[in-house]
Amino acid sequence: MTVFSNPITPSRDITVENYPLAGVRVIELAQGIAGPYAGKWLSALGADVVKVEPPWGEPARAFG
């Protein structure tokens, strides 16, 4: 079990199991900027995000 410190109420710890999307698996097929950013936010909310990329990699990585 991973425990994170809650910055809003420091006296209470948040575990991964308490996140809103804990136990949800997301398959991210998006490319560009908005899709991967949404995957990042879903992951931050506790979802297990699996990113599927083309064999040559994510084109957005060339943006820097």
C-alpha positions as CSV (number, residue, x, y, z in Angstrom):
1,M,0.0,0.0,0.0
2,T,1.4,3.4,-1.0
3,V,0.6,6.3,1.3
4,F,0.8,9.9,0.2
5,S,0.6,12.9,2.4
6,N,-2.4,15.1,1.9
7,P,-1.4,18.7,1.5
8,I,-4.8,20.1,2.3
9,T,-5.3,18.3,5.7
10,P,-1.8,17.2,6.8
11,S,-3.2,15.1,9.7
12,R,-4.8,12.7,7.2
13,D,-3.0,10.4,4.8
14,I,-4.4,9.4,1.5
15,T,-3.8,5.9,0.2
16,V,-4.0,4.9,-3.5
17,E,-7.1,2.9,-2.7
18,N,-9.0,6.1,-1.7
19,Y,-8.4,7.9,-5.0
20,P,-11.6,8.5,-7.0
21,L,-10.5,6.3,-9.9
22,A,-8.7,3.6,-7.9
23,G,-9.3,0.2,-9.5
24,V,-10.1,1.7,-13.0
25,R,-7.9,0.7,-15.9
26,V,-7.7,3.1,-18.8
27,I,-6.2,2.3,-22.2
28,E,-4.9,5.5,-23.8
29,L,-4.7,5.4,-27.6
30,A,-4.5,9.2,-28.0
31,Q,-1.7,11.1,-29.7
32,G,-0.8,14.7,-29.7
33,I,-1.1,16.9,-26.6
34,A,-4.6,16.8,-25.1
35,G,-5.0,13.0,-25.1
36,P,-1.7,12.2,-23.2
37,Y,-2.4,15.1,-20.8
38,A,-5.8,13.6,-20.0
39,G,-4.1,10.3,-19.4
40,K,-1.8,12.0,-17.0
41,W,-4.8,13.5,-15.0
42,L,-6.6,10.2,-15.0
43,S,-3.5,8.6,-13.5
44,A,-3.2,11.3,-10.9
45,L,-6.8,10.5,-9.9
46,G,-5.8,6.8,-9.3
47,A,-6.5,5.1,-12.6
48,D,-4.1,2.5,-14.0
49,V,-3.3,4.1,-17.4
50,V,-1.8,1.9,-20.1
51,K,-0.5,4.0,-23.0
52,V,-0.4,2.3,-26.4
53,E,2.0,4.0,-28.9
54,P,2.8,3.3,-32.5
55,P,6.1,1.4,-33.1
56,W,7.9,4.7,-33.9
57,G,6.9,6.3,-30.6
58,E,4.7,9.2,-29.5
59,P,4.9,12.0,-32.1
60,A,4.5,14.7,-29.4
61,R,7.9,13.9,-28.0
62,A,9.4,15.8,-30.9
63,F,7.8,19.0,-29.5
64,G,10.3,19.0,-26.6
